[in-house]
Amino acid sequence: MRTTLRTASVAVRAMLVCTAVLGVGYMLLITAIGQVALPFQANGSLVRSADGTVVGSQLIGQSFQDADGQALPQYFQSRPSAADYDSAASTGSNLGPENADLVASIASNRSAFEALNGPGAIPADAVTASGSGLDPDISVANAEHQVARVAEARGIPVSDVEALVTEHTLPRDLGYLGDPRVNVFELNLALDTL
């Protein structure tokens, strides 16, 4: 009986020490390192307006639509979102390529994109949602397809909008992973400051 109590006592003390060291101490250490080494990223990559108000995050896609769900022509449009741009409900559609709902969604998104931007070769990211439903980036081809509409809606030269797209094009990660992309939120903020 004495050996069993001693073994249980050692196990409980080991659990308490491990909980304090790994559950609390490690979390505090990693948080401190993040705050010192990468404070912008550790705090959610928040984007602030000129007056310091948080207006969004570089990491979360947003909707640029009016209250009725119509795309605002003066803004570049984000990828469609399976999560309806709700960061608390991040999700993909999880529908297979033969699913009738996915096919209907793509057809609907294609019609909306063509109605807004005109016909032409439509990039895949303009009609399909990302895996998270909150992708903040679009392909360069998608952005280029929207340039003429945005320039016309804002009454500015196409060359100025093209220059902003080029300025806000992000390279491949580590120089070789993925494709170049454009952060829609930051591009639209830059358009508003013109």
Secondary structure as UniProt FT lines:
FT   HELIX           2..18
FT   HELIX           19..25
FT   HELIX           26..37
FT   HELIX           39..42
FT   TURN            43..44
FT   STRAND          46..48
FT   TURN            50..51
FT   STRAND          54..57
FT   TURN            58..59
FT   TURN            67..68
FT   TURN            73..74
FT   TURN            82..85
FT   HELIX           87..89
FT   TURN            97..98
FT   HELIX           100..117
FT   HELIX           124..126
FT   STRAND          137..139
FT   HELIX           140..154
FT   HELIX           158..167
FT   STRAND          169..170
FT   TURN            174..176
FT   STRAND          181..183
FT   HELIX           184..193
//
